[in-house]
Amino acid sequence: MRSWLKYDPSKEISKLKKNVLIVQGTTDLQVDTDEAKELKKAAPHATLKIIDGMNHVLKQTPADRKQNMATYSNPNLPLCPELIPVLTNFIKNIK
């Protein structure tokens, strides 16, 4: 992970010429939605989808930190329902 620190995500995403999907949840404890918006600014061709109530492990969760953290270790929780159509629509529309 230390080797990743030398990279600036905005600079790296701006180099991409392929289709890009940026997905960010509003209850993510590790990455803020502002960071996703910065990536979108660096790659105007990218698709940005902010999913209300989705956390870092792609699960639906309340903003409460304790409840949110509990989802990290619960393999029985499904992926956030809104995520699947976002992914499938993006894949279907790749040109």
RAUR-V921611 format. One record per residue. N is the residue number from 1. RES is the residue in one letter. SS is DSSP state (2 for helix, 1 for strand, 0 for the rest). PSI is psi as a letter, one per 30 degrees, with the letter a starting at -180 (999 if undefined). OMEGA is omega in radians with two decimals (999 if undefined). Layout:
# RAUR-V921611
n = <N & N>
res = <RES & RES>
ss = <SS & SS>
psi = <PSI & PSI>
omega = <OMEGA & OMEGA>
This chain:
# RAUR-V921611
n = <1 & 2 & 3 & 4 & 5 & 6 & 7 & 8 & 9 & 10 & 11 & 12 & 13 & 14 & 15 & 16 & 17 & 18 & 19 & 20 & 21 & 22 & 23 & 24 & 25 & 26 & 27 & 28 & 29 & 30 & 31 & 32 & 33 & 34 & 35 & 36 & 37 & 38 & 39 & 40 & 41 & 42 & 43 & 44 & 45 & 46 & 47 & 48 & 49 & 50 & 51 & 52 & 53 & 54 & 55 & 56 & 57 & 58 & 59 & 60 & 61 & 62 & 63 & 64 & 65 & 66 & 67 & 68 & 69 & 70 & 71 & 72 & 73 & 74 & 75 & 76 & 77 & 78 & 79 & 80 & 81 & 82 & 83 & 84 & 85 & 86 & 87 & 88 & 89 & 90 & 91 & 92 & 93 & 94 & 95>
res = <M & R & S & W & L & K & Y & D & P & S & K & E & I & S & K & L & K & K & N & V & L & I & V & Q & G & T & T & D & L & Q & V & D & T & D & E & A & K & E & L & K & K & A & A & P & H & A & T & L & K & I & I & D & G & M & N & H & V & L & K & Q & T & P & A & D & R & K & Q & N & M & A & T & Y & S & N & P & N & L & P & L & C & P & E & L & I & P & V & L & T & N & F & I & K & N & I & K>
ss = <0 & 2 & 2 & 2 & 2 & 2 & 0 & 0 & 2 & 2 & 2 & 2 & 2 & 2 & 0 & 0 & 0 & 0 & 0 & 0 & 1 & 1 & 1 & 1 & 1 & 0 & 0 & 0 & 0 & 0 & 0 & 0 & 2 & 2 & 2 & 2 & 2 & 2 & 2 & 2 & 2 & 2 & 0 & 0 & 0 & 0 & 1 & 1 & 1 & 1 & 1 & 0 & 0 & 1 & 0 & 0 & 0 & 0 & 0 & 1 & 0 & 0 & 0 & 0 & 2 & 2 & 2 & 2 & 2 & 2 & 2 & 2 & 0 & 0 & 0 & 0 & 0 & 0 & 0 & 0 & 2 & 2 & 2 & 2 & 2 & 2 & 2 & 2 & 2 & 2 & 2 & 2 & 0 & 0 & 0>
psi = <e & e & f & f & f & f & k & j & e & e & e & e & f & f & f & k & f & l & k & k & k & j & k & k & l & f & g & k & f & e & k & l & f & e & e & e & e & e & e & e & e & f & i & f & f & l & k & k & j & k & j & k & g & k & a & f & g & h & l & k & l & l & f & k & e & e & e & e & e & f & f & e & g & j & f & f & k & l & l & k & e & f & e & e & e & e & e & e & e & e & e & f & g & k & 999>
omega = <3.14 & -3.12 & 3.13 & -3.05 & -3.14 & -3.10 & 3.03 & -3.08 & 3.13 & 3.12 & -3.10 & -3.13 & 3.14 & 3.13 & -3.05 & 3.09 & 3.14 & 3.03 & -3.11 & 3.04 & 3.07 & 3.14 & -3.10 & 3.10 & -3.11 & 3.12 & 3.08 & -3.13 & -3.03 & -3.11 & -3.11 & 3.12 & 3.09 & 3.12 & 3.08 & 3.12 & 3.08 & 3.07 & 3.12 & 3.09 & -3.12 & -3.14 & -3.08 & 3.13 & -3.11 & 3.02 & 3.11 & 3.06 & 3.07 & -3.06 & -3.12 & 3.06 & 3.11 & -3.12 & -3.04 & 3.12 & 2.98 & 3.13 & 3.10 & -3.10 & 3.03 & -3.13 & 3.14 & -3.03 & -3.10 & 3.11 & 3.13 & -3.13 & 3.14 & -3.14 & -3.10 & -3.07 & 3.14 & -3.11 & -3.13 & 3.11 & 3.11 & 2.99 & 3.09 & -3.07 & -3.12 & -3.10 & -3.04 & 3.10 & 3.09 & -3.14 & -3.09 & 3.10 & 3.12 & -3.12 & -3.14 & -3.08 & 3.09 & -3.12 & 999>
